[in-house]
Amino acid sequence: MDGAKSNRMRWLPKRGGGFTLVETMVAMVILSFGLIAMLAMMTAAMAGGRVGKHGTDAARIARDQLEVFHRIAWTDADMAPTGGFTPQQIVTSDVEYAGAAQQEMAYGLSWRITNHPTDTSIRLVDVIVTWQEGDDLAVAPIRRVAMSSARFNNP
């Protein structure tokens, strides 16, 4: 009788040495939700990095223009008071892709130079850089970076 029992037990499947199909499927679903969430976070991080890069580029353009005004002569025509903001000049930011330069972003650059209200040896310089972030320019917000400086006439 003992031999018949051991013969029967030999054909029964053994339990406890692995995962069931349901457990594996639940683990796959949980893993897929985690991967989808990571993909969404990566996409948002890339978009945020792009916005940050454009803001940094705009600040660099504004700073460079202020530096130009600090280097030119006080009597130069470009240093004369403008009476308002100049029409926008377009400055582009290019990136190299596949061996060729491509325009990444176009920035509008304008400035205003005014005399100080009480001291004629000081001129106030304001620079504004604008750009639109996004693919659809009809709904994309206009972003701005503004910088101001004062120039002293040191004869």
KAJO-V206652 format. One line per field, one symbol per residue. ss: DSSP state (A for helix, B for strand, O for the rest). burial: # if it has 9 or more other C-alpha atoms within 8 Angstrom, else .. Layout:
BEGIN
ss->???
burial->???
END
This chain:
BEGIN
ss->OAAAAAAAAAAOOOOOOOOOAAAAAAAAAAAAAAAAAAAAAAAAAAAAAAAAAAAAAAAAAAAAAAAAAAAOOOOOAAAOOOOOOOOOBBBBBBBBBOOBBBBBBBBBBBBBBBBOOOOOOBBBBBBBBBBBOOOOOOOOOBBBBBBBBBBBOOO
burial->.......................#..........................#..##.###.###.##..#..#......####..#......###........#.############.....############...#..#....####..#....
END
